[in-house]
Amino acid sequence: MKNSKFLCLSVLAIAISISGFSQKPYDKGIGLRFSNTYYDVVAATFKFFVSDAGAFDLNAGFGLKGYAYGVGPGYNKVRPFNLGISAAYQHHFEIPVRGGGFAWFIGGGLVGYRSFSSEGDYDGFGFGIFPTGGVDYKIPKIPLAVSADYRPTFFLTAPNYYDSFYGRNIGVSARYTFGKN
């Protein structure tokens, strides 16, 4: 019992000390996210901090996924149109640099998309979860933040010919920032 109390107090002390060093460089940001995913190649992004270290990143976007099936010169191409939304929680850790504003983050989130296609096996809804990690930089003296992230996504449901895991989800964002400059 004493060991478990000691462990809980140690974890709490570490969490408090880490969060003490994580200071948000801005309150909110709105902009665009570009990624290599089929459900949101281009997405509007809105990021807002709920604490000094914790933020939510909301995205809504669209994309195309290309498929080819068959052999020879007569093969068929399918290019479903996709609309997607995602929400992620990110916990930030400051990277001490001159001028500040640089942090790395980890977290996780949910994604949902709707694929539109005349081919039935490519048409339908998808829903998944993802861990996320990346870096965020608030450029000093101007209201602009840029970030890069990685989101390997596990789909719980998807149209028949879509993969259940997408490990190449890499994105970059640029946001106009509000507050605490």
N, C-alpha and C positions, 0 to 999 in steps of 0.2 A: 504494500500500500504506500509506504514511504517513497519507493522508487517511482511509482506512477505519478505521485504528486510532484516529485522533483522533476520528472520528465515534462509534465504539463507546464510547470512554472518556467522551465528552461525554454521550451518552445515559445511560450508567450513572451518571454523576455527578448528572444531573438526576433520574433515578429515585430515587436514594438520598436526595437532598435533599427531594424531594416526599414520599416515604414517611416521612421523619423528622418532617414536620409533621402526618402523619395518625395520630392516636392514637385508638384505639377507646374510646368512652365506656361500653361494656358488652361482656360476653362472649357472651351468648346471649339470645334473646328468643323468646317463643311467644305467639301471638295469632290474630287474624283479619285477612284481607285481603278487601276488597270491590272489585269491578271491574265494568266494563261488558261483559265478554266472555261469550260463550255457554257456554264450557266450565268456567269457575269464577267465577260471580257472587259466591259466598261460598266462601272457602277458609281452611282452617287454615294458618297460616304458622309456620315455625320458621327463625330466622336465627341463624347462629353465625359468629363471627370465627375465621379461621385464621391471621391475622397482624394487626398494628396497623391495616392499611388494607384487607385482603381479607376478604370474608365470602361465605358461601353462604346463599341464601334458598330454602327448600323450601316448596312449596305443594301442598295436596291439597284439591280442592273439587268443587262441582257447579254446574250451571246449566241453563237452558232456552234454546232458540233457536226463535223463532216464524217460520213461513213461511206465506204465503197464496198460493194459485195458483188460476187460473180467473178468470172475470169475473162481475159481477152479484151478486145476492143469494145465489146458490147456490155461491159460491166455497168452496174447502176450506182449512182451517187445519191446519197440522202443527206440533206442538210437541215436538220430540225432547228427551229428558232426556240430559244429558251429565255424565260424570264425568271430571275432568281432574287431572293432576299436572304440576308444573313444577319446574325447578331452575335457579337463576341464580347466576352469580358476579358480585359487585359489588366494585369497587375504590373506596374512599372517600377524599375529599379534604376536610379540615377547612375550615369557614367560620368565621373568627375572630369570635366574638360573646362578649359578656360572659356568663360562666358556662359557656361551652363546650357541647359536646354536639351541635353542628349541623354537618352535612356534606352534600356532594353526592356522587353516585356515578355511575359508568358501568360497563357490563359486558355480559354476554350469557348466554343460556341455552337450554334445551330445554323443549318442552312436548309432552305426549301426552294424548289424550283418547279416550273411547269414547262414541259417540252411540247411544242406544237409541230406535228408532222402528219402527212397523209399516209405514211407507213405506220401501221398500228403498233408494231413492236418498238417504235421510237417515240411514240406519243404517250404522254402521261405525266404523273407527278413523281418527284423525288424528294426525299427528306434525309438529312444526315447530320452527323456531329463531327467536330474537329477540335484537336488541340491547336494552339497557335503560339507562335513566338516571333519576335522581330525586334526592330529598332525604330525609334521615333526621335526626330530632331526638330526642335523649334528654332528657327533661324532668328538670331538676335536682331532687335531693332526693326523688324518688319513682321507683319502679321501672317507668317507662312510657316507651316510645319510640313515636313516630309517624312514618310515612313516606308519601311519594307517589311513584309511578313511572309511567313510560311504556314500553310494550313492543310496538312494532309487530311483528307476527308473520308470518313467511313459512312456509306449510305445504308440506311436501314430499309429504305424502299426506293425503287427507281424503275423506269420503263424497262422492258425485257432486255433490250440490247445495250443498255448502259452498264458500266462497270459498278461494282459495289464498293470499290476503293479507288480513290483518285489521289495519288501521292505527289503529284507535280504542281500543286496549287501554290504559286508564288505570286505575290502582288506588290505593287508600289502605289503609294497614295500621296497626293498633295492637297493640303487643306488651308483655307483662309481661317485664321484663328480669331477668337473673341476672348476678351478678359485676360487679366494678369500677364501683361507683356513686359 
